[in-house]
Amino acid sequence: MYDKDELCRKIKDIYPDIGECGIDVNVDYDDDKKTWIVDLKKDNHELKTHLEPEDAETCMLGKQCIGLGIQIAQLKDNILKT
């Protein structure tokens, strides 16, 4: 299994616009819920989403994480509206 730093780096590799937009990403595993928590932040905007282990595995294989991509797009949209 991989650790949170590896997953975080992979997410940034797959979605390079996270850095371009200045969006900070933090990843932690929730042992109780058995899921990854991805926290996206920029200024006063924050969005937390869950990434199921099988989706995280897809990300680690270098494929897009569809649910996470939607969340990133939503956060970017919210930032642009303000």
TORVO-894492 format. One record per residue (C-alpha): residue number from 1; residue in one letter; chain; x, y, z. Coordinates in steps of 0.001 Angstrom, whole numbers, plus 500000, padded with zeros to 6 digits. Layout:
! residues N
<fivex resi="NUM" resn="A" chain="A" east="X" north="Y" up="Z"/>
...
***
This chain:
! residues 82
<fivex resi="1" resn="M" chain="A" east="500000" north="500000" up="500000"/>
<fivex resi="2" resn="Y" chain="A" east="501073" north="503571" up="499457"/>
<fivex resi="3" resn="D" chain="A" east="501171" north="506421" up="501955"/>
<fivex resi="4" resn="K" chain="A" east="499409" north="509782" up="501978"/>
<fivex resi="5" resn="D" chain="A" east="502427" north="511660" up="500598"/>
<fivex resi="6" resn="E" chain="A" east="502621" north="509353" up="497581"/>
<fivex resi="7" resn="L" chain="A" east="498894" north="509750" up="496910"/>
<fivex resi="8" resn="C" chain="A" east="499108" north="513520" up="497301"/>
<fivex resi="9" resn="R" chain="A" east="502020" north="513721" up="494816"/>
<fivex resi="10" resn="K" chain="A" east="500131" north="511533" up="492347"/>
<fivex resi="11" resn="I" chain="A" east="497011" north="513720" up="492578"/>
<fivex resi="12" resn="K" chain="A" east="499169" north="516780" up="491845"/>
<fivex resi="13" resn="D" chain="A" east="500745" north="514952" up="488892"/>
<fivex resi="14" resn="I" chain="A" east="497355" north="514009" up="487436"/>
<fivex resi="15" resn="Y" chain="A" east="495841" north="517448" up="488099"/>
<fivex resi="16" resn="P" chain="A" east="498670" north="519952" up="487528"/>
<fivex resi="17" resn="D" chain="A" east="496200" north="522840" up="487548"/>
<fivex resi="18" resn="I" chain="A" east="495952" north="522420" up="491336"/>
<fivex resi="19" resn="G" chain="A" east="499337" north="524110" up="491664"/>
<fivex resi="20" resn="E" chain="A" east="498646" north="526627" up="488919"/>
<fivex resi="21" resn="C" chain="A" east="495487" north="527785" up="490675"/>
<fivex resi="22" resn="G" chain="A" east="497238" north="527891" up="494036"/>
<fivex resi="23" resn="I" chain="A" east="494977" north="525201" up="495438"/>
<fivex resi="24" resn="D" chain="A" east="496528" north="523375" up="498383"/>
<fivex resi="25" resn="V" chain="A" east="495805" north="519678" up="498648"/>
<fivex resi="26" resn="N" chain="A" east="496126" north="517539" up="501753"/>
<fivex resi="27" resn="V" chain="A" east="495410" north="513829" up="501977"/>
<fivex resi="28" resn="D" chain="A" east="494749" north="511669" up="505057"/>
<fivex resi="29" resn="Y" chain="A" east="493402" north="508175" up="505536"/>
<fivex resi="30" resn="D" chain="A" east="490373" north="507777" up="507814"/>
<fivex resi="31" resn="D" chain="A" east="490776" north="504381" up="509498"/>
<fivex resi="32" resn="D" chain="A" east="487215" north="504401" up="510836"/>
<fivex resi="33" resn="K" chain="A" east="485590" north="505064" up="507460"/>
<fivex resi="34" resn="K" chain="A" east="488239" north="503141" up="505479"/>
<fivex resi="35" resn="T" chain="A" east="488542" north="505968" up="502955"/>
<fivex resi="36" resn="W" chain="A" east="490946" north="508708" up="501968"/>
<fivex resi="37" resn="I" chain="A" east="489979" north="512286" up="502823"/>
<fivex resi="38" resn="V" chain="A" east="491177" north="514830" up="500279"/>
<fivex resi="39" resn="D" chain="A" east="491119" north="518425" up="501517"/>
<fivex resi="40" resn="L" chain="A" east="491362" north="521161" up="498871"/>
<fivex resi="41" resn="K" chain="A" east="491924" north="524751" up="500001"/>
<fivex resi="42" resn="K" chain="A" east="492478" north="528141" up="498484"/>
<fivex resi="43" resn="D" chain="A" east="492177" north="531338" up="500486"/>
<fivex resi="44" resn="N" chain="A" east="488865" north="531119" up="502389"/>
<fivex resi="45" resn="H" chain="A" east="487507" north="528343" up="500137"/>
<fivex resi="46" resn="E" chain="A" east="487726" north="524742" up="501278"/>
<fivex resi="47" resn="L" chain="A" east="486332" north="521513" up="499937"/>
<fivex resi="48" resn="K" chain="A" east="486716" north="518088" up="501500"/>
<fivex resi="49" resn="T" chain="A" east="485927" north="514957" up="499589"/>
<fivex resi="50" resn="H" chain="A" east="486276" north="511233" up="500119"/>
<fivex resi="51" resn="L" chain="A" east="488352" north="509072" up="497820"/>
<fivex resi="52" resn="E" chain="A" east="487535" north="505388" up="498089"/>
<fivex resi="53" resn="P" chain="A" east="490544" north="503027" up="498214"/>
<fivex resi="54" resn="E" chain="A" east="489761" north="501603" up="494771"/>
<fivex resi="55" resn="D" chain="A" east="489591" north="505138" up="493333"/>
<fivex resi="56" resn="A" chain="A" east="492874" north="505990" up="495055"/>
<fivex resi="57" resn="E" chain="A" east="494385" north="502873" up="493488"/>
<fivex resi="58" resn="T" chain="A" east="493220" north="504073" up="490057"/>
<fivex resi="59" resn="C" chain="A" east="494926" north="507396" up="490733"/>
<fivex resi="60" resn="M" chain="A" east="498127" north="505654" up="491773"/>
<fivex resi="61" resn="L" chain="A" east="498092" north="503780" up="488457"/>
<fivex resi="62" resn="G" chain="A" east="498195" north="507166" up="486716"/>
<fivex resi="63" resn="K" chain="A" east="494572" north="507275" up="485635"/>
<fivex resi="64" resn="Q" chain="A" east="492210" north="510128" up="486351"/>
<fivex resi="65" resn="C" chain="A" east="490199" north="510113" up="489540"/>
<fivex resi="66" resn="I" chain="A" east="486801" north="511108" up="488151"/>
<fivex resi="67" resn="G" chain="A" east="485136" north="512046" up="491447"/>
<fivex resi="68" resn="L" chain="A" east="488147" north="514044" up="492565"/>
<fivex resi="69" resn="G" chain="A" east="488319" north="515816" up="489217"/>
<fivex resi="70" resn="I" chain="A" east="484710" north="516934" up="489638"/>
<fivex resi="71" resn="Q" chain="A" east="485464" north="518247" up="493135"/>
<fivex resi="72" resn="I" chain="A" east="488526" north="520152" up="491899"/>
<fivex resi="73" resn="A" chain="A" east="486454" north="521704" up="489100"/>
<fivex resi="74" resn="Q" chain="A" east="483763" north="522688" up="491633"/>
<fivex resi="75" resn="L" chain="A" east="486293" north="524353" up="493926"/>
<fivex resi="76" resn="K" chain="A" east="487851" north="526241" up="490998"/>
<fivex resi="77" resn="D" chain="A" east="484369" north="527364" up="489915"/>
<fivex resi="78" resn="N" chain="A" east="483569" north="528606" up="493431"/>
<fivex resi="79" resn="I" chain="A" east="486853" north="530532" up="493555"/>
<fivex resi="80" resn="L" chain="A" east="486221" north="532203" up="490202"/>
<fivex resi="81" resn="K" chain="A" east="482739" north="533337" up="491290"/>
<fivex resi="82" resn="T" chain="A" east="484126" north="535423" up="494161"/>
***
